Amino acid sequence: MNKSIFARLGGDAFLRITEPCRAEISYGVAVNTESDYGVVTAYRTVANISYQGLNKPKINDPLTVGPKSFVLDKLLREDGYSSQWVVVPQAV
């Protein structure tokens, strides 16, 4: 199922500068950065990354989607084939 979702929603991207992957960026996503379940604590930019066949993404890894560059900041969820991260724009 992940393959079909990323085929429709994801775009070509690069993880760690040279590793091709699929990724989808969403802006203004309500996230819980604390431990209280169901409580929105912030609105962040979130990346969904399909990394099948690559090493798992890690915090501070660079992600380039089209002309925009980001840094992986906080892991939200991971299933072994794809992961969801809070990302921040990469300083130039």
C-alpha positions as CSV (number, residue, x, y, z in Angstrom):
1,M,0.0,0.0,0.0
2,N,2.8,2.4,0.7
3,K,4.1,2.1,-2.8
4,S,0.7,3.1,-4.3
5,I,0.3,6.1,-1.9
6,F,3.8,7.5,-2.7
7,A,3.2,6.9,-6.4
8,R,0.3,9.3,-6.2
9,L,1.3,11.7,-3.5
10,G,5.1,11.6,-3.2
11,G,7.6,13.3,-5.4
12,D,11.1,12.6,-6.4
13,A,13.5,13.5,-3.6
14,F,17.0,12.9,-2.3
15,L,17.9,11.7,1.2
16,R,21.4,12.4,2.4
17,I,22.1,14.4,-0.8
18,T,22.7,11.4,-3.1
19,E,20.2,8.7,-2.2
20,P,17.0,8.9,-4.4
21,C,13.7,8.3,-2.6
22,R,10.1,9.5,-2.7
23,A,8.8,12.1,-0.3
24,E,5.8,14.3,0.3
25,I,6.0,17.5,2.3
26,S,3.0,18.9,4.3
27,Y,2.9,22.3,5.8
28,G,1.0,23.3,9.0
29,V,0.5,19.8,10.3
30,A,-0.9,19.6,13.9
31,V,1.6,17.5,15.9
32,N,2.0,16.5,19.5
33,T,5.6,17.2,20.6
34,E,4.9,16.2,24.2
35,S,3.6,13.0,25.7
36,D,-0.1,13.9,26.1
37,Y,-2.0,11.7,23.6
38,G,-4.3,13.7,21.3
39,V,-3.2,17.1,22.4
40,V,-2.0,19.4,19.6
41,T,1.1,21.2,20.8
42,A,2.4,22.7,17.6
43,Y,1.9,23.1,13.9
44,R,5.0,21.9,11.9
45,T,6.2,21.0,8.4
46,V,6.1,17.2,8.1
47,A,7.8,14.9,5.5
48,N,6.6,11.5,4.7
49,I,9.5,9.6,3.2
50,S,9.5,6.3,1.4
51,Y,13.1,4.9,1.8
52,Q,12.7,1.3,0.8
53,G,16.1,-0.1,-0.1
54,L,18.0,2.6,1.7
55,N,19.3,2.9,5.2
56,K,16.8,4.3,7.7
57,P,16.7,8.1,7.8
58,K,18.3,9.6,11.0
59,I,17.9,12.9,12.8
60,N,19.8,15.7,11.0
61,D,19.8,13.9,7.7
62,P,19.3,16.4,4.8
63,L,16.2,15.9,2.5
64,T,15.8,17.7,-0.8
65,V,12.4,17.7,-2.4
66,G,12.4,19.7,-5.7
67,P,14.1,23.0,-5.1
68,K,13.6,22.9,-1.3
69,S,16.0,21.5,1.2
70,F,15.1,20.4,4.7
71,V,16.8,18.7,7.7
72,L,15.1,15.8,9.6
73,D,14.3,17.1,13.1
74,K,12.0,14.7,14.9
75,L,10.8,11.2,14.1
76,L,7.0,10.9,14.3
77,R,6.5,7.3,13.1
78,E,8.4,4.6,11.1
79,D,7.3,1.2,9.7
80,G,10.5,-0.1,8.1
81,Y,9.7,1.1,4.6
82,S,8.6,4.7,5.2
83,S,8.8,7.2,8.0
84,Q,7.2,10.5,9.0
85,W,9.4,13.4,10.3
86,V,9.1,16.9,11.5
87,V,11.5,18.8,9.2
88,V,13.0,22.3,9.3
89,P,14.2,24.3,6.3
90,Q,17.9,23.8,5.7
91,A,20.0,27.0,6.3
92,V,21.9,27.9,3.2
